[in-house]
Amino acid sequence: MRALVRYLIRLRKTDPFYAGYIGMNNIPIVRKLCVAILFGLFAQIAVAEPIPLTSQERAWLDAHPVIQIAPDPDFAPIEYLDENGEYKGIAADYAALIEEKLGIQFTIAKLPNWDTVLEKAQAREVDMFGAATASPQREEYMLFTEPHIRLPGVIITRDDTSGTLTLDDIAGRRVAAVSGYIWFDLIGNDRPNFQMDSTPSLTQGLRDLSFGNLDAIISDAATATRVIRTEGLTNLRIAGDTGYETALAFGVRKDWPELGNLLNKAIATITDEERASILQRWVSLDQDLLSQETLFIIAAGAAVVLLITLGTLGWNRILSQRVAARTRQLDAAQQELLAANVDLEKRVRERTKRLQRALKQLQASQTQLVQSEKMATMGQLVAGVAHEINTPLGYVYNNVQLLTDFVGKVDEQTNACRLLTDLMASTDADDEQISSQFENVQRLTAELTDENGLGETMELVEDSNYGLRQISDLVLSLKDFSRVDRANEDGVDLHQSIEHTLKISHHVTKNTAEIVKSFGEIPKVRCNPSQINQVLLNVLTNACHAIQNGKGHGTILITTEADSDYVYVGIQDDGVGMQKDVGERIFEPFFTTKTSGSGTGLGLSISYNILKQHNAKLRLHSRPGKGTLFKFGLPIKTVDRNADDSDQVDRDNIIDLVAES
C-alpha cells in the first residue's frame, strides 16, 4: 500500500490527467475527502519509516547536497528526455523514489546522446547513470549498484526472414547496435570476431533496418517495441534472443563509493509493489493508469484503515526511537570495522611484500632456466663446430707434415749446393772434392724431381688453403649466427640467416636429411637476427630428430615467400609427425617427447616467445607418419609495441594448429 501511495504522489506531480483529478474537477466532496485522507495518511507513513543512516553517511550526504544524473536522452521507456527536456521513464521513477527514501536531490544533466554521457562520466563531469549495464570496460571508471531493471537482448529483423534466429545465424551479416550501448561489450567480450556497426540512435537504426540498409539490430525488447510502434515500422519483427540481458543499474563515479552504498541500501528497501507500480505505468501505455472508480475504492479503503493508522503512529514513534538506538550501535560497530580494516590493510601489505619477493625469485628461476637452455644450445653449437672443424683441420695438419718432410729435403739440397759453391770458389779444393760434391747435388736434385716434389707441394698448399677457408667460413658463420650483442635490425636478409644456420647445424643434418631449398623473392625485414637464428636452429634440430625416429634418413624442405605484409619461412620434414594431443602441447615449457636427459623441453617454448615478441604468424601442420610443416611469417612493416593488443598482429592467436590424429 505504501508503494502505491508513493506512486500516486509521483503521478500527481507528473501526469496532467491525474493532477486534474486531484485538483477536484467534477468529483463529489466525499471522494475529495477520501483522496486527501489517502495522501495525508501515507505521507505520514513515509515520514515515519526513513532509511536508517550512519553518522558517516549523513555527513557524506550533507557534504554532497546535489548529485547530478546523466540519463540516456533517447532510451524510452527506460529513460529519456521528453519534448520539454523533462527526465522521464522507468529509471526516472526509480530515481524519484530514491530521492524520497534518502532525502537527497538529483539534478539532470541534459546531454545530446549516450556517447557524450560516457565521455562525461569518464571525465567525472557527471556523477551518475540512471540506467546502465556493468561491463569490464565501464567498471574502469564507474561503480555499479544492484540492478533495478532487467531486460533481455533481442535480435530484430525484417519480416521477410523466417524462423527463430541466434547470433550465429546473423554472424557475418550487416548487424548494428546503438553506439556506446552495452551490447558491444557483452557480445564483444565473448565473441571478439562478431562484427557490429554503430548507429547513432535506435530510431535511426530501426529505420535503416526497415529500408534494407541493415540486416539486423541488437536491442532490448521494451525500447525496440516502443520505437517500432511509434515510427510505424510494420515490416519489422523480433526474430530471436541474443542470450544476453541488460541488468540495468545506477552507475556511480568510482571515487564516490559512499554514494553507491547509499543507493544499494535504498534499492534494498524497494518493495515488489513499488516495482510493479513503476513497470505498470510504462508497460501498459494504452490504458488509463487509474480510473475514477479505482481511486474511489482506494480512498474508501484508506478511510477505513485511517483509524488503525492513528493507533500505529504511536508505535511508529517507539520504533523510531529503537531505530535511533540501533543506529548508534551500528555506528560503534562501524568504528570497530574501520579498525579491523586498518589491521587488514596492514596484513595485505605484508602479504603483498611476500608475494613480490616470491615473484622475484620465480623470475630469477625462469631466467636461470632460459639461460640453461641457451647454454645447452651453445653446447650443441660448440660440439658441432668442433666436429666440422676437425675434418679440414685434419688434412691441413697432414699436409703440413708432408710439407715439413719436403722442406727438409729442399733444405738438404740447398746446403749441398752451398757447399759445392764454396768448394768451387776455394783455391784449396781439389777436383775430386768438387766432383764428389757435384754428384751429391745431382743425386738430391734427381730425388726431388723424381718424386715430383714441387708439384705435390703446390697441391698440398692449395688443399691447405681450402681447408683453412672452410674453417674461416665456419667461424664467420658462427659469428653471424650468434650476434648476441645486436638488437632488432632493419634490413635483415633471411636467406643469409638460413645459410648460416645450415652451416652451423651441418653436423646434425648431414647424416640425417637431404636439405632442399626453394627460395622465393623476399624483401629484407626488421628483426633480431640472433633470435631468429635460434628459432631456425631449434626447428631444424627437431626436424632431424623426427626423421631419425622414423626412417632414419629423409628430406628437409626449406621454403621462403612473401606477400604484401609478411615474409614467410617454411621448414618441412618427412619424419614421424605427431598426434594432435602432442601438437597442442609442444610450445609448453618443459614439455618434451624425448628421453630423459636428451632434451629440456624449452627450445620450442623459447622459439614461440621469440616469434610472439616479433608479432609473427605461426602455422604448425603435422600428420602422423607423414611429417611436419613449421611455417612462420615476420611482418615487413614494424608494428607499434605500445599499441593496444587489438592492434597487434596475432598477439593472442599466434598458433594455427591443424595436427591430425
Buried (B, 14 or more C-beta within 10 A) or exposed (E): BBBBBBBBBBBBEBBEEBEEBBEEEEBEEEBBEBBBBBBBBBEBBBEBBEBEBBEBBEEBBEEBEEBBBBBBBBBBBBBBBEEEEEBBBBBBBBBBBBBBBBEBEBEBBEBEBBBBBBBBBBEEEBBBBBBBBBBEBBEEBBBBBEBBBEBEBBBBBBEEBEEEBEBEBBEEEBBBBBBBBBBBBBBBEEEEEBEBEEBBBBBBBBBBBBEEEBBBBBBBBBBBBBBBEEBEBEBBBBBBBBEBBBBBBBBBBBEBEBBBBBBBBBBEEBEEBBBBBBBEBBEEEEEEBBEEEEBBEBBBEBBEBBEEBEEBEEEBEEBBEEBEEEBEEBEEEBEEEEEEEEEEEEEEEEEEEEEEEEEEEEEEEEEEBBEEBBEBBEEBBEEBBEEBBEEBBEBBEBBEEBBEEBEEBBEBBEEBBEBBEEBEEEEEBEEEBBEEBBEBBEEBEEEBEEEEBEEBBEEBEEBBEBBEEBBEEBEEBBEBBBBEEEEBBEEBEBBEBBBBBBBBBBBBBEEBBEBEEEBEEBEBBBBBBBBBBBBBBBBBBBBBBBBBEBEEEBBBBBBBBBEEEBBBBBBBBBBBBBBBEBBBBBBEBEBBBEEEEEBBBBBBBBBBBBBBEBBBBBBBBBBBEBBBBBBBBBBBEEEEEEEEEEEBBBBEEBBEBEBEE
